[in-house]
Amino acid sequence: MTQRAKVSDARCRQLDELFSTIAEQNNWSGNILILEEGKPFYQNSIGMANLETAERLSPHSVFELASVSKAFTAMGIMILQEQGKLDYTDKVDKFFPDFPYADITVENLLVHTSGLPDYMELFSQFWDKKQIATNQDILEQLIKHRPDALFQPNEKYEYSNTGYALLASIVEHVADTPFADFLQQHIFQPLGMQHTKVYNRRYSPELTQHYAYGYVYSPQSEAFVLPDESSEHDFVIYLDGIQGDGAVSSTLDDLRIWDRALYTEKLVKKETLERAFSPVQLTDNSLSDYGYGWRLREDQVTGKVVHHGGSWPGYRSWIRRYIHADKTIIYLTNVDQEREWTEKVVEAVENILFEQPYVMP
């Protein structure tokens, strides 16, 4: 047995121990895939896809990616930029003349430096909760209520779902095609991601094979329930038509295909990707560690990392791409866990992957 094989076996054993422990102690349920040089090195599915039918999770289960979707939205913009149909320096009010905020560029939206107010707060305040909102409604609510900007464009970084929903609207406007169709035609189909789509399951339900329903814990019923059945999560229904900041559903293998495509020029040129994976300079000359749809990190052990997490009631997702080491962690869960705890789990997986000491969360 080679030294290398022994190492792999030790890491797989550690990963098995990690996931069986958290499944037992924390009701962890999900799918995990770890790639080394594009090859699956570890894969596991634990728990249920559907509590009602008792369907178990499998490698084919389809998960809501939440904010991991942002990388696809950003890619849509990058494709249009390469086609010469828009520029990163274009102002948002070029596309939407009544837009009430001046001097916000497409790039400000991509890198979360727009200062736009959060649409979720706006909708919890003013929206008729019996209606399901769409991206067009975000624009209309911003125009109607004109909540104050949080800061001047490029003054600082503040994560903005509003910005990414607007990017999806810009894609629709510029390409003159629905956002879901644009991603299908320009990303998912060309790459062969057959089980990936923009999916708003309450707004436009369709049959999805192997769909992994996301569950939240209800203290009232002392059980895991769909967020639709829990009053504190009512926004999952009335915000279900929104796309761009979330709403892409996918599988482990399709995300493997996506990861591999980002090492190539299948979608956009190398320079375009390099820009997407680079920090931006703020007004005070400091650097912000967020590219186009990806968080950025670099250290001695792991090299350069482009990564993103996603959370929505019932789901936590994570993709971490160690682009110097060519390793990738794809982590999808369908039982609500604390964000901090999820980060600790992903950190433990990373440490095992890089043969560093790790802590059981």
N, C-alpha and C positions, 0 to 999 in steps of 0.2 A: 504494500500500500504506500502510495507516495505521501510525502509530508503534506502536500497541498490537500489531498483528499481527507487526511486526518483533520486538518484545520476546518474544512467545510463541515465534516461530520460534527465536530465540537460545536460549531456555530449553529447548525441545524438543531442539535439537541438543546442548546440554550434557548433558541427561538421557540421550540416546542414547549419547553418548560415555562417560558414567559407567557405564551398565549394560553396554555391550559390553566395556568395559575390565575390570570386575570379573568378568564372566562368563568372560572369557579367562584372567585371572590368578588368580582365586580359585574357579573352578568354581561361580560364582554361578548359581543356578537359581531362577526364581520369577516371580511376577506382580506388577505394580505398576500402580496407578491413582491419578491425581491429579485432584482436582476443584477447580474454581473456581466459586463460586456454584452448586454442584450439577451443573455440566456437566463431563463428562470433558475434561480439557485435555491429559492425556498418559496413554497406556496402553501396556504392553509385556508380553510373555510370552516368557521365555527358558528353554530347557532342557527336561528330560524330566519327564513325569508318572509314567511307569512304565518303569523300565530294562528290565524283563523283556519287555514287549510293544513297547517303543520308541515308546509313545504320547507325543507332545510335549505340553508345557503349552499351554493355550489360555485365553482369557478365561473359559471355562466351568469350568476346573479347580476342584475342591473341595479346600480345604486344612483341616487341623486348625488351629484358631486358638490352642490352648493358653490362656495367661492372658488373651488378648483376650476370651475367653468370660466373664470376670468381670463385664463390663458388662451382659451379658444376665441373669446371676444376680441382680445388684443391681436390675435393672429388674423382675424377677419379684417381689422383695421390695417395691419401690416400688408396684407394682400392687396387691399385697395390702394394703399400708398404706392406699392410697387407698380400697380397698374396705372398710376398717374391720376387716379380719380379723387384723391384728397392728399393733403399734406399735414404732417404733424403740427405745423405752425398755424393751420387754419383755425379761425375763431369759431366757437360753437354757434354764435349768432349768425354766422354765414349760412348755416344749414337751417336754423330755426329763427327767423327774423324777430319774433316777439320774445325771444329768450331774454330774461330780465337781468342777466349778469354779464358785464362787459369783460373783454380781454381774457376770457378763459379759452385756452387752446385745446386741440385734440390731445396733444401730449400731456397737458395738465390733467386731463381725465385719465389717461393711461397710467400715469405715475402717482395719482392721488395727491396732486398739489393744487387742486382747483379751488378749495375752500367752500365747495357747495354744501348746503345743509342736507341733513339726512332725510331721505324721502319717507322712511318708515315712521319717523316722528310726525311728519306732516300728515300722513295718512291716518295715523292713530288719532290725530286731533280732528281732522276735517272730513274724512271719507265716510260715505255711507257703506257700512260694513256688510250690507246685503249684496253689494255689487263686487265682482272680481275686477281688480284694477289691472290695467295693461301699461306698457311703456308710454303710450300716448297720454294716459292719465297723469303720469309723473310730470310730463312737460306742461300739461294744462294746469295742474295744481301749483307748480312753481310760478307760472305766469300769473295765476289768479291771486295767490297768497303772498308771493314775493318774500319768503322768509329771508332774514339777513344772511349774507355770506359770512363764513366763519373767519376768513382772513383773505388777504389779497392773493391772487394767483401766484404760485411759486414761492410764497413766503415761507411755507412749511409743508411738511407731509402730514396728511391726515386721511386715513383709510376711508374711502367713499364708495358705497354701493350706488349712490345716485350717479356718480361719474360713469360707472360701468353700464348702468341701464341706459344712460344717454349715448354711450358708444354704440350699443346695439341699435338704438334709434338712428344714429348717424349711418351705420352700415346699411340699414333698410333704405334710408333716404338716398344715399349715394348710389347704391347698387340697384335701387328700384325693385327690390325683391324682399319678401319676408326674411327676417333675421335667421329663423330656423332653416329656411331653404338655402340661404346663402352659405351657412356653415356646412350643411349637407353637401352642397354642390362643390364647395371649394376646399373643404377639409376632410370631412368624414368619408365621402365616397372615394375621392382620389387615393386616400390612404388605405381603404378597405376596412374602415372601422364600422362594421356592419351592425353593431349593437349599440351605437351611440347616436343620441339625438337630443335636440332641445325638446324637453317634455314638461308641459304644464298639466299635471294629471287631473287637477280639479277643473281647470279652465277649459281644457279640450281633451277629455279622457279618450284613450285608445288602448286597445289590448296590448300589453307588453309582456312577452314571455319572461319567466324567471325574475319578475320584478321583486326587489327587496324592499318591503315596506319599512319605513322608519318608525320607531316606537319611543315614547317618552314615559317616564314613570309617573303614575298618578297616585299621590298620597291618599286621596279620597278612596279610590278603589283598591289601593295597595297592590297595584298590578301595572304591567306595561300596556299602554293603550296607544292608538293612533293619535297624533297631535290634534286631529280634527275633533276628537272627543273631549279635548281639554280646553276649557274656556280661556285660560291664560295664553294659549297658543292660537287664538282665533285668526291671527294674521296669516297663518299658513293657508287659510282659505281665501281671505279677501285680497292678499297680495300674490295669488298664485299665477296671475297672467303676466307677471314681470319677467323679463329675460335680460341676459347680458351680465348681470352681477352674479347669477346662478342659473339654475334650470337645465343644465346639461346632465343627462344620465348616461352612464357608461359601465363597462365591465373591466375586470382585470386585464384581459388580453387586449382589448381595444386600447387601454391606456399604455400597455406595453408597446403597441404599434405607434402610438402618439410619441412616446418617449424616444423611440428609435428614429422617427421622422425628424425630430428636432436635432439630430446629429447630421442631417443631410440638407440638401437644398430642394427637397421635393415640394415644399410649400413656398418658401421665400429664400432669397439669397443669403449667403453666409454673413455678409455685412449687416443685413437687416436683423438677423438673429443676434449678432454681437451687440448691436445697439439695444435690442430688447433685454439683453442680459447684463446691461451696464447701469451703474447708478446715475442719478441725475444731480446736477448742481442747483442748489436753492439760491434764493436772492442773497443770503448772507455768506455764500460760497461754500457752505457745508454740503456734504454729499448725503443723499437719501438712498437707503439700500433697498429700493424697489424699482424694478425695471418695467417692462410692458407685460403686466399680468403675472409677474413672478417676484417673489421676495429673493433677495440676494445675500449671500454670506460667503466668507472665505476664511479658512483657518489652516493651520499646519497639518493637522491629521487628515482632514477630509478634502482639502483643496477647495476649488470653487463649487458652491452649491446654489442651484436655483430651485426654489421650493414654494409650495403654497398649501395652506390648509383651507378647509371649508367647514362651516357648521350651519345647520338649519335644524329645526326641531325634528329629532329622530335620526339625524345623520351627522357623522364627523368623517371628513375625508382628508387625505394628505397625500401629496406626491412630492418626493424629495429626489432631485436629480444631482448626483455628485459628478459634475461633467468632466472634471479632470481624471477622476478615478474610474469613470464609466460604470457606476453602480446606481441603482434606483430603488427607492422604497415606494410602493403603491399600497396605500392603507385605506380601506373603506369599511365603515361600520354603520349599523342601522339600529343602534340602541343609544339613546342620549347619554353622554358622559360629560363631565366637566372639561372645559377646554384645556385647563392647566394639566389635568390628569392625562388627557390625550397627548399633550406635548411631551409629558414624561414617558409615556409608552413609546412614542416615536423616537425619543432620545435613547431609550434603552435598546431599541432595534438598531439604531445607528451605531451605538457603541459595540453591540455584538458583531455587527457587520464589519466594523473596522478593528475588531479584536481588541477593544478597550474595556476596562472594567465598567460594569453597568450596575444600576440599582433597579430592583424590582419595584415598580410604582405601587 
